[in-house]
Amino acid sequence: MSPPGVATMVKVQWRARRKGIAVWVLGLVAGLWATAAIVAGTYTTQEQIQGYADSVASPALYAINGHVVGIATLGGVIQDEFGFMASFLMPLFGISLIAGSTRREEESGRLEALLAGRIDRRAPVLAALLVAVAAIASVAVGFSVALAVSGVPTSSAILDGASMAGVSLVFAGLSALCAQLFLHSRGVYSAGFAVLVFAYVTRGIGDVTGSWVTWLSPLGWQEKTEPFAAQHWWVLAIPVAAGLLLGAGGIGLAGRRDLGSALWRGGAGPQEAAPWLRHPIGLAAWLHRPSIVGWLLGSVVLAVVMGALTQQIVDAIVANPSLGDAMGASGVQPETAFLAIVSLYLAVIGCGFVVQATATLRHEEAEGRLEPALAGTTTRSGWLGAHTLVIVGGLVLIAAAGSLVFALTAAWSTDGSVDVWPVVRSGLAYLPAELTLAGLALAAFGLFPRAYAVAWAGFTLTTTIAFLGPGLKLADWILDLAPTTHVGNPPLGDIDGVGLLALGAVALLLGGAGWFGFRRRAVPGT
């Protein structure tokens, strides 16, 4: 028997989060749909598909994209091209669906008001899981339709869509459990990110070694369904069971703990705030610290993995030039081409950080903490300026650290043939492009706070073009939609000074518009 108030909570959560859910669902489905359409139009014969399959048959690439069994099919090529994005987006989808409807609502105090009525304490978690399952199922259906329309056999399309949805289901259940363990929503996100990193690394180790280690990863379970080969439908039972068990654990704990508490609270903090926390910049730094640390760790982990594989991938390209074609690096020096690709990937991480960090400003406003801050001596310009300074400083730290670690590990992998400074300079050259996304996010926050999804849409478009553009040889007008395109693709190509100046000007215009809008609009914004 379900706890009282589940139907009411489903309606409340859907009404509160339907726009964000719609952005996620449409963005994911559109990403796979575009990938499938481009791949189907590019690889029109079995000979071309087999050539692609031969080109990516490298353990180094298995560590990055995963090992797609049955890659010598149209569906296999689509999955390989979309696999890197799906490895991160599908888990993040599951985490965000739950964290925003459970622990964040509890932090804001809104959940306490709802539970004052005839609603069981377990109802919000169960309702969040039901809404999440519906959203995940919608993505699975969209994925399956996109694959089938592109020419993938129906059974393979359905299994592949279901297997990717299973990854989101596992992380949704994990988030429901973590929402009872940690006192703040950032703890839920941090735990989810940690498990995601473990899943990615474990899947990579298992795929490279061809061992049972792959079975330890939810990402590995998706591979083991083999939708384009043997079609192991029974494997779907593993992520479904894991998601249900984790979700059931979260529901059970929600009914046992006190509202506003957590099973893991940590130690007591100091009795008085440190002097630096009394300044707007210090408070902004404290607020953005978890985000900066999380994205920094993600950048460093990616840099270490990619840097350590540099020599292996270069050797694979030399032995099989068609691999360079598949990576969008045909006719150029393999080592430099790979360095350019990874520098672009690290830039995408920076873009994600600035959009997510700026979204924190909207959360502060929506949850009622901005008005008390502005009621004292802090002005709107001072508050926004402090946050902007911290976000830009965090971006520079993430970009510099990721590029430096990648340069050092690539130099180690190639026995010193990679020069450190050009790689670091390439990473820093993407700062104007990343700041352009920051300007877009700031403009959305300052002018149209309820339309902040526009910033995430810009990030999604940039990510899709960065990951898929080189390999699929997208049209120039499509590539130009991403600010990263106008940097010049260093160190493979020269840094485009004019492009950087143009990006800087666009970033300033967008940021200035957001600044102007925030100073004049009502708080909280509508």
ZAMARGU-4260 file (C-alpha; in steps of 0.2 Angstrom, whole numbers, plus 5000, padded with zeros to 4 digits):
<rodrens>
0) 5000/5000/5000 | 5007/5017/4995 | 5010/5030/5008 | 4996/5044/5009 | 4999/5059/4998
5) 5009/5051/4984 | 4997/5057/4971 | 4997/5074/4978 | 5016/5075/4978 | 5017/5069/4960
10) 5006/5083/4955 | 5016/5096/4965 | 5033/5090/4959 | 5028/5088/4941 | 5021/5106/4941
15) 5036/5113/4949 | 5049/5104/4938 | 5040/5100/4922 | 5050/5114/4912 | 5067/5107/4918
20) 5062/5089/4914 | 5056/5094/4897 | 5073/5102/4893 | 5082/5087/4899 | 5071/5075/4889
25) 5071/5085/4873 | 5089/5089/4874 | 5094/5071/4876 | 5083/5064/4863 | 5088/5078/4851
30) 5106/5074/4854 | 5104/5056/4849 | 5092/5060/4835 | 5105/5072/4827 | 5119/5059/4829
35) 5109/5045/4822 | 5103/5056/4807 | 5121/5062/4803 | 5129/5045/4805 | 5115/5037/4794
40) 5119/5050/4781 | 5138/5048/4782 | 5139/5029/4782 | 5128/5023/4769 | 5136/5007/4764
45) 5141/4992/4774 | 5159/4994/4768 | 5159/5012/4775 | 5152/5005/4792 | 5165/4991/4792
50) 5179/5004/4789 | 5173/5014/4804 | 5172/4998/4815 | 5190/4993/4810 | 5196/5011/4813
55) 5190/5012/4831 | 5196/4994/4836 | 5208/5000/4849 | 5209/4997/4867 | 5213/5015/4870
60) 5197/5020/4862 | 5188/5007/4872 | 5193/5016/4888 | 5186/5032/4882 | 5170/5027/4872
65) 5167/5010/4879 | 5167/4993/4869 | 5152/4992/4858 | 5149/4974/4853 | 5142/4974/4835
70) 5150/4990/4830 | 5150/4985/4812 | 5132/4990/4811 | 5123/5006/4809 | 5117/5006/4827
75) 5134/5001/4833 | 5142/5017/4824 | 5128/5028/4832 | 5131/5021/4849 | 5150/5023/4848
80) 5148/5041/4842 | 5135/5045/4856 | 5143/5034/4869 | 5155/5047/4877 | 5141/5059/4879
85) 5129/5046/4886 | 5141/5040/4899 | 5140/5057/4908 | 5123/5064/4903 | 5112/5049/4907
90) 5119/5047/4925 | 5117/5066/4927 | 5100/5065/4921 | 5095/5053/4935 | 5104/5062/4948
95) 5096/5079/4944 | 5078/5072/4943 | 5079/5066/4961 | 5091/5079/4970 | 5080/5094/4965
100) 5064/5086/4971 | 5070/5079/4988 | 5084/5086/4997 | 5084/5103/4989 | 5065/5105/4993
105) 5069/5100/5011 | 5083/5113/5012 | 5072/5127/5006 | 5058/5123/5019 | 5045/5120/5007
110) 5044/5102/5010 | 5040/5105/5029 | 5025/5115/5024 | 5019/5101/5013 | 5021/5088/5026
115) 5011/5098/5038 | 4996/5091/5029 | 4990/5073/5027 | 5006/5068/5017 | 5017/5054/5023
120) 5036/5058/5025 | 5039/5044/5012 | 5028/5051/4999 | 5040/5065/4992 | 5053/5052/4989
125) 5042/5040/4981 | 5034/5053/4970 | 5051/5059/4965 | 5055/5042/4959 | 5039/5040/4950
130) 5041/5056/4941 | 5059/5051/4937 | 5054/5034/4930 | 5041/5043/4919 | 5054/5055/4912
135) 5067/5041/4910 | 5054/5031/4901 | 5051/5045/4889 | 5069/5047/4885 | 5070/5028/4881
140) 5055/5029/4869 | 5063/5044/4861 | 5080/5036/4859 | 5071/5020/4852 | 5061/5030/4839
145) 5076/5040/4834 | 5086/5024/4831 | 5072/5015/4822 | 5069/5030/4810 | 5087/5031/4806
150) 5087/5013/4800 | 5092/5003/4815 | 5081/4987/4817 | 5067/4989/4829 | 5072/4976/4842
155) 5090/4984/4843 | 5083/5001/4844 | 5071/4997/4859 | 5085/4987/4868 | 5098/5001/4866
160) 5086/5014/4872 | 5081/5004/4887 | 5099/5000/4892 | 5104/5018/4892 | 5088/5022/4902
165) 5093/5009/4914 | 5109/5019/4918 | 5098/5034/4923 | 5087/5023/4933 | 5102/5017/4944
170) 5108/5034/4947 | 5090/5040/4951 | 5089/5027/4964 | 5106/5031/4971 | 5101/5049/4973
175) 5085/5045/4982 | 5096/5035/4995 | 5109/5049/4996 | 5096/5062/4999 | 5093/5053/5016
180) 5111/5051/5020 | 5117/5069/5017 | 5111/5085/5024 | 5113/5096/5009 | 5109/5094/4990
185) 5127/5097/4986 | 5131/5081/4995 | 5119/5071/4984 | 5127/5078/4969 | 5145/5075/4975
190) 5141/5057/4980 | 5133/5054/4963 | 5148/5062/4954 | 5159/5051/4964 | 5150/5035/4959
195) 5149/5041/4941 | 5168/5043/4940 | 5170/5026/4948 | 5158/5018/4935 | 5167/5027/4921
200) 5185/5021/4926 | 5179/5004/4931 | 5170/5002/4914 | 5186/5008/4905 | 5197/4996/4914
205) 5186/4981/4911 | 5184/4985/4892 | 5203/4987/4890 | 5207/4971/4899 | 5192/4962/4893
210) 5189/4956/4911 | 5174/4954/4923 | 5178/4971/4930 | 5165/4979/4917 | 5151/4970/4927
215) 5155/4982/4942 | 5150/4997/4932 | 5132/5003/4928 | 5139/5009/4912 | 5146/4992/4909
220) 5128/4984/4911 | 5123/4995/4897 | 5136/4988/4886 | 5133/4970/4891 | 5115/4971/4884
225) 5124/4970/4867 | 5109/4978/4857 | 5117/4977/4840 | 5124/4959/4842 | 5117/4945/4853
230) 5104/4956/4862 | 5105/4950/4880 | 5088/4957/4886 | 5090/4948/4903 | 5104/4961/4908
235) 5091/4974/4909 | 5085/4966/4925 | 5102/4971/4934 | 5100/4990/4932 | 5081/4989/4936
240) 5084/4979/4952 | 5098/4990/4957 | 5088/5006/4954 | 5073/4998/4963 | 5083/4992/4978
245) 5092/5009/4980 | 5075/5019/4978 | 5067/5007/4991 | 5081/5011/5003 | 5079/5029/5001
250) 5060/5028/5004 | 5062/5017/5019 | 5075/5029/5027 | 5064/5044/5023 | 5051/5037/5034
255) 5063/5034/5049 | 5073/5050/5050 | 5068/5067/5056 | 5063/5080/5044 | 5078/5092/5041
260) 5091/5079/5047 | 5102/5067/5039 | 5110/5050/5043 | 5127/5058/5040 | 5128/5075/5047
265) 5147/5077/5049 | 5155/5086/5064 | 5149/5103/5072 | 5155/5118/5063 | 5164/5133/5072
270) 5153/5144/5083 | 5158/5160/5074 | 5160/5163/5055 | 5178/5166/5049 | 5181/5184/5045
275) 5183/5181/5027 | 5165/5174/5026 | 5159/5191/5031 | 5164/5198/5015 | 5153/5195/4999
280) 5168/5188/4990 | 5172/5176/5004 | 5154/5171/5006 | 5153/5168/4987 | 5169/5158/4987
285) 5162/5147/5001 | 5145/5145/4991 | 5154/5140/4975 | 5168/5129/4983 | 5159/5112/4981
290) 5155/5116/4963 | 5173/5122/4959 | 5181/5107/4968 | 5169/5095/4959 | 5172/5101/4941
295) 5191/5103/4945 | 5191/5085/4950 | 5182/5080/4934 | 5194/5090/4923 | 5209/5082/4932
300) 5202/5064/4930 | 5199/5067/4912 | 5216/5074/4909 | 5225/5060/4918 | 5215/5047/4908
305) 5217/5055/4891 | 5235/5060/4895 | 5240/5042/4900 | 5232/5035/4884 | 5241/5048/4872
310) 5254/5036/4865 | 5243/5022/4863 | 5230/5032/4853 | 5244/5040/4843 | 5251/5022/4839
315) 5233/5016/4834 | 5231/5031/4822 | 5248/5028/4814 | 5244/5009/4812 | 5227/5013/4805
320) 5225/5030/4797 | 5206/5028/4796 | 5205/5030/4814 | 5211/5048/4812 | 5196/5050/4799
325) 5184/5044/4812 | 5191/5056/4825 | 5191/5071/4813 | 5210/5071/4812 | 5214/5065/4795
330) 5229/5071/4786 | 5237/5079/4801 | 5250/5074/4814 | 5241/5061/4825 | 5249/5067/4841
335) 5245/5085/4839 | 5227/5081/4833 | 5224/5071/4849 | 5230/5085/4860 | 5218/5097/4851
340) 5204/5085/4853 | 5207/5083/4872 | 5210/5102/4874 | 5192/5104/4867 | 5185/5091/4879
345) 5193/5100/4894 | 5185/5117/4887 | 5168/5109/4887 | 5171/5105/4906 | 5174/5123/4909
350) 5158/5128/4900 | 5148/5116/4910 | 5156/5124/4926 | 5151/5142/4922 | 5133/5137/4917
355) 5131/5127/4933 | 5139/5140/4944 | 5129/5154/4938 | 5113/5143/4940 | 5118/5144/4959
360) 5113/5162/4959 | 5096/5158/4953 | 5094/5145/4966 | 5099/5158/4980 | 5086/5169/4973
365) 5072/5156/4972 | 5075/5149/4989 | 5074/5166/4997 | 5092/5169/5003 | 5096/5183/4991
370) 5083/5195/4999 | 5091/5195/5016 | 5108/5197/5009 | 5103/5213/5000 | 5093/5219/5015
375) 5110/5224/5023 | 5125/5234/5017 | 5128/5223/5002 | 5122/5231/4985 | 5116/5221/4970
380) 5132/5226/4961 | 5142/5220/4975 | 5134/5204/4977 | 5134/5200/4958 | 5151/5206/4956
385) 5158/5195/4970 | 5150/5180/4963 | 5156/5184/4945 | 5173/5186/4951 | 5173/5169/4960
390) 5165/5160/4945 | 5178/5167/4933 | 5192/5163/4946 | 5186/5146/4947 | 5185/5144/4928
395) 5203/5150/4926 | 5209/5137/4940 | 5199/5123/4931 | 5206/5127/4914 | 5224/5129/4920
400) 5224/5114/4931 | 5216/5102/4918 | 5227/5108/4904 | 5243/5107/4915 | 5239/5089/4921
405) 5235/5084/4903 | 5251/5091/4897 | 5262/5083/4910 | 5253/5066/4908 | 5254/5066/4889
410) 5273/5071/4890 | 5275/5056/4902 | 5265/5044/4890 | 5276/5050/4875 | 5292/5050/4884
415) 5294/5069/4883 | 5289/5071/4865 | 5275/5083/4870 | 5279/5100/4875 | 5270/5106/4890
420) 5268/5124/4887 | 5259/5123/4870 | 5246/5112/4878 | 5243/5123/4893 | 5242/5138/4881
425) 5229/5129/4871 | 5218/5126/4886 | 5219/5144/4891 | 5215/5149/4874 | 5197/5142/4876
430) 5194/5154/4890 | 5185/5167/4879 | 5173/5154/4873 | 5170/5148/4890 | 5166/5166/4896
435) 5154/5167/4881 | 5144/5154/4889 | 5146/5162/4906 | 5139/5178/4898 | 5124/5169/4891
440) 5121/5162/4908 | 5122/5179/4917 | 5111/5187/4904 | 5098/5174/4907 | 5099/5176/4926
445) 5098/5195/4925 | 5085/5197/4911 | 5074/5182/4911 | 5078/5171/4927 | 5064/5159/4923
450) 5071/5156/4906 | 5088/5150/4913 | 5086/5134/4903 | 5092/5144/4888 | 5110/5144/4896
455) 5109/5125/4898 | 5103/5124/4880 | 5118/5134/4874 | 5129/5122/4884 | 5121/5107/4876
460) 5123/5113/4859 | 5141/5117/4862 | 5145/5100/4869 | 5136/5091/4855 | 5146/5101/4842
465) 5162/5098/4851 | 5160/5080/4853 | 5152/5075/4837 | 5158/5089/4825 | 5175/5083/4821
470) 5171/5065/4818 | 5155/5068/4808 | 5162/5082/4798 | 5147/5093/4801 | 5143/5108/4790
475) 5153/5124/4794 | 5137/5134/4798 | 5133/5121/4812 | 5151/5121/4819 | 5150/5140/4820
480) 5136/5139/4832 | 5148/5134/4845 | 5159/5147/4853 | 5173/5134/4854 | 5174/5133/4835
485) 5180/5151/4834 | 5196/5148/4845 | 5205/5140/4831 | 5207/5122/4837 | 5224/5124/4845
490) 5237/5116/4846 | 5232/5108/4829 | 5229/5125/4821 | 5234/5143/4825 | 5224/5152/4839
495) 5212/5164/4830 | 5216/5181/4838 | 5201/5189/4829 | 5190/5176/4835 | 5195/5177/4853
500) 5193/5196/4853 | 5175/5193/4845 | 5171/5180/4859 | 5177/5192/4872 | 5166/5206/4865
505) 5151/5195/4865 | 5155/5189/4883 | 5156/5207/4889 | 5140/5212/4880 | 5130/5197/4887
510) 5137/5199/4904 | 5134/5218/4904 | 5116/5215/4898 | 5113/5202/4913 | 5121/5215/4925
515) 5110/5229/4919 | 5095/5218/4920 | 5098/5212/4937 | 5100/5229/4944 | 5083/5235/4937
520) 5072/5219/4939 | 5062/5214/4954 | 5070/5201/4967 | 5064/5188/4967 | 5062/5189/4948
525) 5048/5182/4938
</rodrens>
